[in-house]
Amino acid sequence: MTYTELTRLPFRKFYAIDFEYFGSDGEIPNVVCMVVQDLRSGEVSRHWQDDLQKMKTPPFETGEDIALVCYFAPAEVQSMLALGWDLNVSVIDLFAEFRCQTNGDPNVGRNSLVSALQFNGLDHLIPKEKDSMRDLILSGGPWSKVQRLAILDYCTRDVAALGPLLNAMLKRAPWSELRLNQALLRGRYMKAVGAMQHLGIPIDLDLLDTLNAKWDATKLKLIAKVDTQYGVYVDRTFKEALFESYLAHKQIPWPRLDSGRLALDRDTFSNMSKRYPAVQPLHELRKTLDDLKLNKLAVGRDSRNRTILSPFAAKTGRNQPSTTKFVFGPAKWVRGLIKPAEGMALAYCDWSSQEIAIAAALSGDELLWDAYESGDPYIAFAIQAGLAPPGATKETHRDIRNRCKSVVLGTNYGMSAYGVAQAAKIHELEAKALLQKHRETYRKFWAWAENNKDRGLLGLNLETCFGWPIRVTSGDVKANTFLNWPMQAHGAEMMRIACILAVERGIKLCAPIHDALLIEAPLDQIDSEVVRLKECMTEASEAVLGDGKVCRVDADIIRYPDRYMDEHGQEMWDQIMGLLAQT
């Protein structure tokens, strides 16, 4: 069956729906109104907030054979949760489908409803007064009778655009049964995103308030304390010449720009701090000073960090939440503000060496999968390549393992011999030899990876097992983009399916963090909830990897009164807490 118009889609009822709401960052939204249209009959119903708050159930039918058509469904899901409504409906999110329709197109700058309408030739449906009406809604009222009608009319115009937009998408590229199911899977994920954005992450609000109040004074002391190791600040200003002297003294080879100056961007500092741990405190300090605005963290009065997770924002389909509003965005020490409430616990569960597992499974490279299954793919590569004897371990062959680790991780990103040499602190000639060993050992993987790269560079479609595509036909395209895209994009699919399963099974899922999930449960239930989440993550990995293959899952549990702590931010956290106590 091929679907070329929405009325033929296999649902008993179709509703286009939109909510308007307002609220401060970190708070549960205050619903202003809702408009819903039956897309088969055309009937429209409009509801103001006082009516909605009295409703125990939605003013439309629910059930698996009912479909809601939305544009960015997490907003609608959060509104429904705020009203205490049932979420037992299928969702077709036209935001996700527009991203799917245009991913990789350099001519599509924004992903708003306006952009989707323009792209699909529906300019006449774009509201003319969108900004002014949005400002009116966000003012929070009270609104006059005339303003209420204007807000309802504005919401109605957005709803009226959804049916034609879905029809235009179907006419441009008709949906098969498979394509429909992929869209519904993305819709299930958007429901999970709404649930996570509603729940949020528990934060030590008292400590955050103290940090905000004393931050300016603490910051000055922090510079003075950290800089005793480096001597690169003068009057609170980072001096490149002094840093160059420090690097020369420590014999650290630092990347440079074409101009000859040191590369001081965040990515370079991040990469170099991993290779040279002595630089890590300086990297954390620079991140802290450059963009840390603790008062930007979106924390509600109930001590929960809530912000838009920006699903499907990256070309790989990964989330891209705000780096200032999301607690996992700023410098790593800030994550110490995450703390379970009294009587509660958190668990941080992540897939072990996820990208290696994906590369091995999807390429069909048995040797690479054997390396992953060994539990230590780095020493396994060393043994398989004849660089270490059978029976070698991390303890007996630490140096060669570290070199092989740089190669195994770097090849997923198309890292050059120079990059591997820098990462492993070895000569470039040795790095070239190690890269060649990797190619000779994992021939199937490299044939698969090169094929992906060639297809991408030719402007052909690449697609995940669940239908997330990329196609780049113009613009500045880098070959390495297509080497790593399959691993990242399938990792995103794995995360989405795990989130869907966890939320649908009633697990309190706070947030996804790249290849990890954060959950919350009462102290006496956290161990059993970790078991349940691991089952979700294992099932998700099997769905992506296929052939019964699964990705290992590790878990760290944080029980009240302990707080979450990233090991790479621990030193900076300790220093800041010490200085805070003196301020």
N, C-alpha and C positions, 0 to 999 in steps of 0.2 A: 504494500500500500504506500502510495506517495501522497503527501498532503500539500496542496497548493493554496488552500485558504483555511482560515481558522475554524469555520463552521463545520468542517469535515473532520476535525481532530476528535479522537475517540473519548469525549467526555460528555456526561449527561448535562452538565451546566458549565458555562463559561462566564466568569465575572472579571471585568476590568476594575481595578480598585486603586484608590490613592487616599492617603491621609495627609493632613497638614498638622504640624505640631511645632512646639517651641521648647526651649529649655537650655539651661547652662551646661557647659561642658562637664561631663561626668555624671550628670543627673539622668534619671529615667524621664523620657519625653512627656510633656504635657500635651495630650491630644486636643486639637482644636476642632477638627471636623473630619468627616469621611464621605467620600462619594463612591458609589459602586454602580456599575452598569452591567446588565445582563447582555452579553455580546450576541446572543441569538435573537432575543426579542427586542433589544434596543432600550428596554426600560431602565430608567435612571432613578436612583434614590439618593437623597442628600440628608446628612445627619450632622447636627451641631453637637458640641462637646457635652452639653447637659443631657441630651438624649442618649448619647453613647455611653455615658457613665452609669446610666440606669439599666443598660442592657446586660443580661447575664450571658447571652449568646450573640454571635454576629447576626446582622440583619440580612443574611444570605445563607444558602444551604452549605453544609460542609460534608466531607467524606472523600474517599480516595477517587471517586468518579466525578469530583468537582474540581475545576481548575481556576486558580486566580492568576490573572495576567497583571504584572506589575512592572514598574521600572525602578530597579534597585530595591528588591524585596525586603532586605533587612530592616529598612525603615518601616515598612508595613507590619512586619513581624513584631518589631519592638512596640509599635503602637497597639497591636492586638494583645501582646503580653501585658502591657501596661493596663489594658482594660480587662484582663483576666479571661480572654477568649480562647476557645479551642483552636488549635493549629492543624487539625486533621483535614488538610486540603492539599492537592497538588499545586505546584507553583511553576509558572513559566515566567522567568525574569528576563525581560527584554534588554536590560542592561547587560547581563551576562551573555545573552545571545548577540548583542551588538558588538561586544568585545570579541566574541567568537567569530563573528562575521568579518571583522576588520583587523584582527591581531597581526601586527607586522606592517600594516599600511602606514607609511610615513606621512601621508596626507591627512590622516585623521588625528587631530590634535587633542580634542577633548572627547569624553565619553558620556556627556550629558544627554538628556532626552532631546534637547534642541539639536545637538549634533547628530543623533540617530535619525531624527526627522529630516534634517537637511540631507544626510547621506542617502536616505531612501526616497528622496523626491517629494517630501511632504511639508515643504516650507510653509504652506498655507495654514497648517495646524499649530504653528509656533505662537504661543501667547506673546502679545506685544509688550505687556507691562510686567514681565516676570520678576525683574529685580525689585520694583517698587512694591509688588504684592508680597514678595518674600520678606522684605523689610517690615511690612505691616504685620505679618504673621509673627515674626520673631520678636516684635515689640512686646508680645505677651498680653496685650489688651489692657484695659477693657475696650471692647469694640462697640461702635454704634450699630444700630440695625442696618444702616446702609453699608457699613464696613463688613458686617457679617455676610450679607448677601454677596458683596464683592469677593470675599474670600471663598465662599461656596462656589461662585461662578468660576473663579480661578482654578479651584480644585477640579471642577467639572470639565474644564477645557483640557486639563492634563489627562483625565480619564478618557475623554472623547478621542484623544490621539492614540491610545494604546491599541485598540482594535485595528485601525488602519495601518499602524506601524507593524503589527504582527503579520497582517495580510501582505504588506509590501515585502517583508522579509521572506515569507513563504513563496511569493511569486519570483523573487530574485533567485532564491535557491530552495526549491521544494524539499520538504523533510521526508525522509524515509522513516520506517518504524524505528530503525536504529537511531537515526538523528533525533527523533522525538524523545526516545528514552534517554539519550545523552542530555538533552535540554532539561528533562525532568530531573535527572540526577543533579545537574547544576542548580536547579530550583530547590532541591532538597538541601543542598549545601547552603544556599542563601537563607533558608529557614534556620539552619544551624548557626549561621553567622548572626542572625538576629537574636537568637537565644543567648549566644555568647556575649554579644554587645549589651544585652539586657542584664545579664548576671554580673559581668565585670570581674576585676581582680581585687582582692582585699589589700588595703594599704594602711600602713601605720600613719594615720592622719595627724596625730599629735606631733610625731617626729617631723613630718613634712612641714607642718606649720612652724615648728621651731627652726627648721633649716631655712625656710623662707625668711623668717624674721631676722635671722643672724647671718644670712648668706654673704652679704657684702664684706663684713668683718672677717668671717671665716675664710673667704676666698683669698684675702691678702695673706693671711697666715699660711694658707695651703701653698701658695706660690713660694713663699720663703722656705717652707719646710722641704718640699719636693726638690726645689732647685739646688739644695745643698749637694745633691748627687751629680748635678750637671753644670751649674754655673752658666746658664744660658739666658737668664732673665735680667733685665736692667729696668728698674722703675716699672715693674709689672708687664714689661714688653719683651716678647721672645725675640732674641737676636740671632739671626742666621749665622753671622760670622763666628759667634761664640759656640754655636752648635757644631759648626764645621770643625772648630778646634777640638771640641769634645770627641767627635767621631774619629778624627786623626789620632788623638791620644789613645782611644780605645780600639783603634784599628778596625773600625766598622765600615765596610764599603757601602756607601749610601747611593741610591739611584739619583741621577741628575736629569735635568731638563735639557732640551737641545741648546739652550743658551749657556749651559754649563753650571747654572745654579742648582742648588739642592732641590729635589722634589719634596715639597713639604705638605702635600695634600693628605687628606685623611686616609685614603686607601693605601698610600705608600707607607705612612706611619703605622697603620694597622698591620700590613704585611711584614714590615721590618721588625715590629715589636714581637711578632710571633717567632721570627728567626733569631732575634737578639733580645731575650727577656729583660736585659738591663734597661732597655728603652721603654718597656711597658709602662712604668709609672709616669714617665714624661708624656707618653701617648694618652694615658688616661687624664692627665692634667690638662693637656691641650684640648681634648674633647670636652672636658668639664668647663673650661674657660671659654671655648669658642662658641658653644651653642646651648649650654645648659641653662635653661630657664625653668627652675623647679615650679614656678607658679603657672607654667603652661601645662603641667601634667593634668589631665582631665580626671579629677577626683571629685566625686559627689559628696554630699553631706553625710551619706551613709558609709563613707570611707571605702568606696569602690572606684577603681579606675575603669572608666567606660569611654571608649572612643570608637570611631569608625575603623574597622579592620581593613577596609579597602580591598575586598576580594577581587580576584582576577585583574588587579591593576598592572602586574608585571607581565611581560611577554611570555613568561613561562607559566602564567596562570596563578602565580603565588600572590599572597596578600602583600600589601605595602602600607601598613598603618603609619600614622604620623610619627616622626622621630622625636617630636617634642611632647605630644599628648599621650602616647603609649609608653607605659613604664619600662618596656623592654627596648625602647628606642634610644635614649641618651646613653651616656657613659655607663659602663657595666656596674659600677658601684651603686648606682641609683636603684638597682634591683633589690638592694637590701631593704628598701621601703616596703617590699611585699611581705606581708605578715598575716597569717591566719588569725581570725578572731578567736576569742576565748572559747574553748570547747571544740575548736575546728582544726583541721589539718589540710595541707596542700600536698599534691604529688606532681612532680615534673617528670614526665615519661617521654623518652626520645628513642628513635630508631637508631640502632648502632650501625655505623658505616653505611648509611642508607644509599648513597650515590654509587658505591662500589657494588652493592647488591643489585641495584637497578641495572647498572652497566653490564654486569655478568649475566643476569637473567634475560634481558632483552636482546643482547647480542648473541646469546646461545653459546657463550664461551665457557666450556666445562672447566677448564683450568682456573679461570678467574672465579667461577662459582666455588670451586674447591677451596681456593684461597679465602674467599669470604666465609665459607662454612667452617674453616679451621679456627675461627675466632680471632685470628691475628693476620689479616691479609698482607701486612707489610713483611713480616718474617716469612710468610708463606711464599711471597714473590721471590724473596731472596733465595729460598730453598729451591723453588721451581726453576729459577734462572741459573742455578749453579753458583750463586754468590755466597751461599752458606750451606753447611752440611745438613743432611737429614737429622732431625732432632734438635736443631738450633732453636733457641728461645729468645725472648726479649732480654732476658738477663744475661745469656751467654754471648749474644751477638748484638749488643745495643747499638754500636756505631753503624753497622751495615743496615740494621733495621731502620734507623733514623734516615739514612740515605734513601732506602727503598720507599719509606713512607712519603718522602718529598716527591718521588717519582710517581707513585700510585695516585696520590692526591692531585698532583700537578697535571697528569695526563688528561684528567676529566675536563680541564680548562684549557687544554692545548698549550700548556706552559712550555716555554722554550728551554733549551739547554742552559742558557744564561739564568733564567728564572729558577730552574732546579738547582743550579750551582749556588745561587744566592740563598735559597731556602735550606739546602743541605750543608752549606758552608764547605763546599768542595770545589775543585778546579772544574772549569767548564768542559774540558775534554773528558773528565770522568763522568760528568753529567750526561754528555752526549752518548757515552758508552752505556750508561744505565738506561737511558731512554730507548736505545736500540735493543737492549735486552728485553725491555718491556714489550716492544713491538714484536720481537721474535717469540716471546713466551705466550702472549695473548693475541694471536693472529686473527682469530674470529672477532674479537672485540674491535681491533683496529680496522678490519674490513668493514664492519658495521658502522663504526664512527666516521670513517672517511666517506662512506656512502651517504650518511646523513649530511655531512658537510657539503658534499658535491650537490646534493639535491637542493639544499638551502641556497647555495650560491647561484644555482641555475634558476632560482625563483619558483621552484616547485614546492608543493605543499608538504609540510611535515605535520604529523598528528599523533597525539597520544592514544593509548588504548581505549580511552573513554571520550575521544573526540575533541580534545583541545588542540587547535591548529596554530600554525604560524606559516606565513607566506610573505616573503619580502621580495618585491619586484623592482624597487628603486631605492635610492638613498645610499648612505654610507654603510655598507654591510661588512662585518668582520667575520672571518672564517671561524674563529673560536666560538662565536655565538652559537653556531650550529653543532659544534662538538659537544658543548655542555648542555644545550637546550633539552635534549631528550631526558637526561638524568634529572634536571631541575623540574621539568614539566611533569614527568611521571612521579617525582617526589611530591609535587603539588597535588596530583590526583590521589596519591596515597593518603596525604593529610586530609583532603576533602572527604574521602570515604570514611576515614576514621572518625572525623568530626560528626558526620551524618549518623553513623552507628552509635556513637557515644551519646549524642543528644537524644536520638530516638529511643534509646534504652534507658533514659532517665538519669544518666551520669551528669553531675554538675560540672560542666566544662566551662572553664573561665576564659581560656584563650588558646589559640595556636601560636607557636613560636617557631617558624621555619620547619624543622623536622622534629618538633616536640609539641606536647600538649600539656596544659596545666589544668588540673582538676581540684575540686574542693569537696570535702566530706567531713562529717563529725568524726571526732577522734576514734570512736569505737567502730567506725565503718571504713576508715581510710584504707586499711589493708585489703579488704574485700573489694573495694571500689578500684584499687590499683589492678587487681586480678581481672576485673571486668574490663577496665580500659585496655589492658594488655591484650585481651581477647579481641577487642575492637581493632586495635592497631595491627595485630597479627592477621586478622581477616582482611583488613584493608591492603596489607602488603601482599597477601596471596592473590587478591583480586587483580593487582597491578602486575606482579611478577609472573603469575601463571605457573602451570605444571607443578602445583603443590609447594612451590618455593615460598619461603617466608623470611621476613627481615626481623632480626632480633630486636627486643625492646628492653631498655634499661629504665629504672625508676629511682628517683630520689624523693623521699617523703620528708615534709617539713611539718612538725607538730607544734602547736601552741605550747609554750611561749616563744619558740624559735622563729627565726625569720629566714626567708629565702636569701641565698647568697651565691653569686657567681664567683668561682674561684679566681677569675682574672680581675675581679673588682674588689676582692677582699682587702688587699693592702691599702688601696685608696679609701675604702670605707673606714678602716681602722684609723687612718690618719685624720679623716674628716670628723669622725666621732670624737676623737681625742681633742682636736682643735675646737670643736663645738662646745665641749665641756668647759673649755677655758675662756670662752667668749661671753 
